[in-house]
Amino acid sequence: MAETSQLVMDTSDASFDSAIKSSRVVVVDCWAPWCGPCRILAPTIESLARDYDGRVKFYKLNTDENPQVASQFRIRSIPTIFIFTDGKLADTIIGAVPRQYIEGKLEPLLK
């Protein structure tokens, strides 16, 4: 799962600030390689990235390798999905939730 697609890019402690400012709406999927629910969620994030291409940027953040962001946002459970608008945290989703739940959070931000 460490490999990323062209639509879901990796971010890190060093690149996080520029990542969340790279588009008006940005989704960051916080995960770790050992996390089963993270692996379950990964295909959903990929398909969302395809469907929202050009409107939303998608990133993955490995919390094991990037403890600074994990600590800054007090991540206690993964997967955690952050949704940023204009570089500011707009919403947080915890757990492997259905695609429709994520879309319900994204759609109002795109209007």
C-alpha positions in Angstrom: 0.0 0.0 0.0 3.0 2.3 0.2 2.8 2.8 -3.5 0.7 5.7 -4.5 -1.2 6.4 -7.7 -0.9 9.4 -9.9 -4.2 10.7 -8.3 -3.3 10.0 -4.6 0.1 11.4 -3.8 2.2 10.8 -0.7 2.8 13.6 1.7 5.1 13.8 4.7 5.9 16.0 7.7 8.1 18.1 5.4 5.6 18.5 2.6 2.3 18.6 4.6 1.8 22.4 4.7 2.3 22.7 0.9 0.1 19.7 0.3 -2.9 21.1 2.2 -2.6 24.4 0.3 -2.2 22.7 -3.1 -5.9 23.0 -4.0 -9.0 24.7 -2.6 -10.2 21.3 -1.3 -7.7 18.7 -0.1 -8.2 15.2 1.4 -5.5 13.6 3.5 -5.8 9.9 4.3 -3.7 9.1 7.4 -2.8 5.5 7.5 -0.1 2.9 8.4 1.0 -0.3 6.7 -0.1 -2.6 9.5 -3.6 -1.1 9.7 -6.3 -3.5 8.3 -9.1 -0.8 8.1 -6.6 1.5 6.3 -6.2 -1.2 3.6 -9.9 -1.6 3.3 -10.3 2.2 2.8 -7.5 2.6 0.2 -9.6 1.5 -2.8 -12.4 3.9 -1.8 -9.9 6.8 -1.6 -8.5 5.8 -5.1 -12.0 5.8 -6.6 -12.9 9.1 -5.0 -9.6 10.6 -6.4 -10.6 9.4 -9.9 -14.1 10.8 -9.6 -13.1 14.1 -8.1 -10.0 14.6 -10.2 -9.5 18.3 -11.0 -11.7 19.4 -8.1 -10.1 17.8 -5.0 -6.5 16.8 -4.4 -5.9 13.5 -2.5 -2.9 12.6 -0.3 -1.8 9.7 1.9 0.2 10.3 5.1 1.9 7.3 6.7 1.6 8.2 10.4 4.4 5.8 11.4 6.9 7.7 9.2 5.5 11.1 9.9 5.0 11.5 13.7 5.1 15.3 13.6 1.8 15.7 11.7 0.2 12.8 13.6 1.1 14.6 16.9 0.1 18.1 15.6 -3.4 16.8 14.7 -3.6 14.4 17.7 -4.3 11.4 15.6 -5.3 8.6 18.0 -7.0 6.2 15.6 -6.4 5.3 11.9 -7.6 5.6 9.3 -8.2 9.3 9.9 -9.2 11.4 6.9 -8.7 15.2 7.1 -10.5 17.5 4.7 -9.0 20.9 4.2 -10.4 23.9 2.5 -8.2 26.8 1.6 -5.4 25.3 3.8 -7.6 25.1 6.9 -9.1 21.9 8.5 -12.7 21.7 7.6 -13.6 18.2 8.7 -12.2 15.0 10.2 -13.5 11.4 9.5 -12.2 8.6 11.7 -12.5 4.9 10.6 -13.1 3.0 7.5 -16.3 4.7 6.5 -18.4 4.1 3.3 -17.7 6.2 0.2 -21.1 7.9 0.5 -20.2 9.2 3.9 -17.0 10.9 2.6 -18.9 12.3 -0.4 -21.5 13.7 2.0 -18.7 15.7 3.6 -17.0 16.7 0.3 -20.0 17.8 -1.7 -21.0 20.9 0.4 -17.4 22.1 0.2 -17.3 22.0 -3.6 -20.4 24.3 -4.0 
